[in-house]
Amino acid sequence: MPTNLRTIFQENKFYGIGFIIWLFLGAALIFGTEKGDVLLFFNDHRSYYGDLFFRYATMAGEEIAYVLILIFLLLYQPRAAWLVPITGGVVMLFSKGLKKIFRQNRPVAWFRELDLFETLNVIDGEPLFSGASSFPSGHTMSAFALFGLLALLIPQKKGVGLLILLIAIIVGISRVYLIHHFFMDIYAGSIIGTLLALVIYQLWNWKLSREKIRKNTV
């Protein structure tokens, strides 16, 4: 049978507690600030090294991260490696579907509508998206689904799980820093991505249970 949520939490305490803290802090930011405040905060505190760091950090929510984690699992947990492309496909479907449903303007379009775009400190060479595809953040959803699944699969938890969570959070923050999303977009993406990771992990456990039952009945 699939592992219950209490057992999953107990086995992944560092990741789980860290994620709960992220949820509470994120909720406080959303309810305690205006829509563009978090983005403007990062925009006002940009730096050369910050630009460089977040430009590379955001790639952890893209295809390269899937390739690296696929290779890692092929080496250390090959039976679970097929979950990586499955996760990528599910994330892509959910991301595109939800964006079409909510059709929220990207920050660039939103600030232009308010005649405030000129106040933004844009990053040279960074593409600026202006369509109605802001909510939720696909990169953040991808990072929390992929790294959340990795945290669930690896045998050594503890501090490693917290580190994996931090990577996913940084991907989300990078999307705000790079003026691609609002904080609400990445907050929602983190929740949806985590739920997808849990569902995929549970299906994986169900498959293993079925295989074990089949072997015992042969």
C-alpha positions in Angstrom: 0.0 0.0 0.0 1.2 3.6 -0.6 2.9 5.2 2.4 0.6 7.5 4.4 1.4 11.2 4.7 2.4 11.0 8.3 5.0 8.4 7.5 6.3 10.5 4.6 6.6 13.5 6.9 8.4 11.6 9.6 10.9 10.3 7.0 11.4 13.7 5.6 11.2 16.0 8.7 13.8 18.5 7.6 12.2 19.0 4.2 8.7 18.9 5.6 9.4 21.4 8.4 11.3 23.7 6.1 8.4 23.6 3.6 5.9 24.5 6.3 8.0 27.4 7.4 8.2 28.5 3.8 4.4 28.3 3.6 3.8 30.5 6.7 6.4 33.1 5.7 5.1 33.2 2.1 1.5 33.6 3.4 2.6 36.4 5.6 4.3 38.2 2.7 1.2 37.7 0.5 -1.3 39.1 3.0 1.1 41.7 4.4 2.2 43.3 1.2 0.8 44.6 -2.1 1.1 42.6 -5.3 4.3 44.0 -6.7 6.1 44.8 -3.4 8.3 41.7 -3.2 9.4 42.1 -6.8 10.2 45.8 -6.3 12.2 44.9 -3.2 14.5 42.6 -5.1 14.5 45.1 -8.0 15.7 47.8 -5.7 18.5 45.6 -4.3 19.9 44.2 -7.6 23.6 43.8 -8.0 26.0 42.4 -10.6 26.6 39.2 -8.5 22.9 38.9 -7.7 22.1 39.1 -11.5 24.7 36.4 -12.2 23.6 34.1 -9.4 19.9 34.2 -10.1 20.4 33.8 -13.9 22.1 30.5 -13.3 19.9 29.5 -10.3 16.8 29.7 -12.4 18.2 27.0 -14.6 17.5 24.5 -11.8 13.9 24.7 -12.8 14.7 23.9 -16.5 15.6 20.8 -18.6 19.2 20.7 -17.4 18.1 19.9 -13.9 16.0 17.0 -15.2 18.9 15.6 -17.1 21.3 15.8 -14.1 18.8 14.2 -11.7 18.0 11.5 -14.3 21.7 10.6 -14.5 22.0 10.6 -10.7 19.0 8.2 -10.3 20.3 6.0 -13.2 23.5 5.6 -11.2 22.1 5.2 -7.7 18.4 4.3 -8.0 17.8 3.1 -11.5 14.3 1.7 -10.8 13.1 5.2 -10.0 14.8 7.0 -12.9 11.7 6.8 -15.2 9.9 9.1 -12.7 12.0 12.0 -13.8 10.6 12.3 -17.4 7.1 11.5 -16.0 7.4 14.4 -13.6 8.6 16.7 -16.4 5.6 15.8 -18.5 3.1 16.2 -15.7 4.5 19.6 -14.7 4.4 20.8 -18.3 0.7 19.8 -18.6 -0.3 21.4 -15.3 1.7 24.5 -16.0 0.3 25.2 -19.4 -3.2 24.3 -18.4 -3.3 26.5 -15.3 -1.8 29.4 -17.1 -4.5 29.2 -19.7 -7.1 29.0 -17.0 -6.0 32.0 -14.9 -4.4 34.1 -17.6 -2.7 36.6 -15.3 -0.4 39.3 -16.7 3.3 38.9 -16.3 4.9 41.7 -14.2 6.1 43.6 -17.3 2.6 43.9 -18.6 1.2 44.6 -15.2 3.6 47.5 -14.5 3.1 48.8 -18.0 -0.7 49.0 -17.4 0.0 51.1 -14.3 2.5 53.3 -16.3 5.2 52.1 -13.9 7.4 50.0 -16.2 10.0 52.8 -16.4 10.6 52.5 -12.7 11.9 49.0 -13.0 15.6 48.3 -13.0 15.6 45.7 -15.8 18.5 43.3 -16.3 20.5 43.7 -19.5 20.1 40.7 -21.8 17.3 39.1 -19.8 14.2 38.5 -21.9 11.1 40.2 -20.6 7.8 38.3 -21.0 4.7 40.3 -21.2 1.9 37.8 -21.9 -0.9 36.6 -19.7 1.0 33.6 -18.4 2.2 34.6 -15.0 0.2 32.4 -12.6 1.4 30.0 -11.5 5.2 30.0 -12.0 6.1 27.0 -14.2 9.8 27.1 -13.2 8.9 27.1 -9.5 6.4 24.3 -10.0 9.0 22.3 -11.8 11.7 22.8 -9.2 9.4 21.8 -6.3 8.1 18.8 -8.1 11.5 17.6 -9.3 13.5 18.3 -6.2 10.6 17.4 -3.9 10.6 14.0 -5.6 14.3 13.7 -5.2 14.1 14.4 -1.5 11.5 11.7 -1.1 13.5 9.1 -3.1 17.0 9.5 -1.6 17.8 7.3 1.4 19.8 9.9 3.3 17.4 12.6 4.5 18.2 15.1 7.3 20.2 18.1 6.2 20.3 17.0 2.6 16.5 17.3 2.4 16.7 20.9 3.7 19.4 21.7 1.1 17.2 20.3 -1.7 14.3 22.4 -0.4 16.6 25.5 -0.4 17.4 24.9 -4.1 13.8 24.8 -5.0 13.0 28.0 -3.1 16.0 29.8 -4.7 14.5 28.8 -8.1 11.3 30.5 -7.1 12.9 33.6 -5.8 15.0 33.8 -9.1 11.7 34.2 -11.0 10.8 37.2 -9.0 14.3 38.7 -9.1 14.4 38.3 -12.9 11.0 40.1 -13.2 9.3 37.1 -14.7 6.8 36.5 -11.9 5.1 37.9 -8.8 5.6 36.3 -5.4 2.1 34.9 -5.5 3.0 33.0 -8.7 6.0 31.3 -7.2 4.1 30.6 -3.9 1.3 28.8 -5.8 3.9 27.0 -8.0 5.7 25.7 -4.9 2.4 24.2 -3.5 1.3 22.7 -6.7 4.8 21.3 -7.4 5.0 19.7 -4.0 1.6 18.1 -4.4 2.6 16.7 -7.8 5.8 15.2 -6.2 3.7 13.6 -3.4 1.2 12.1 -5.9 4.0 10.7 -8.2 5.9 9.3 -5.2 2.7 7.6 -3.9 2.0 6.1 -7.3 5.6 4.9 -7.3 5.1 3.3 -3.9 1.8 1.7 -5.1 3.7 0.2 -8.1 6.3 -1.2 -5.8 3.7 -2.7 -3.5 1.9 -4.3 -6.4 5.2 -5.9 -7.6 5.9 -7.2 -4.1 2.4 -8.7 -3.8 2.8 -10.3 -7.2 6.1 -11.9 -6.3 4.7 -13.3 -3.1 1.8 -14.9 -4.8 3.8 -16.6 -7.5 
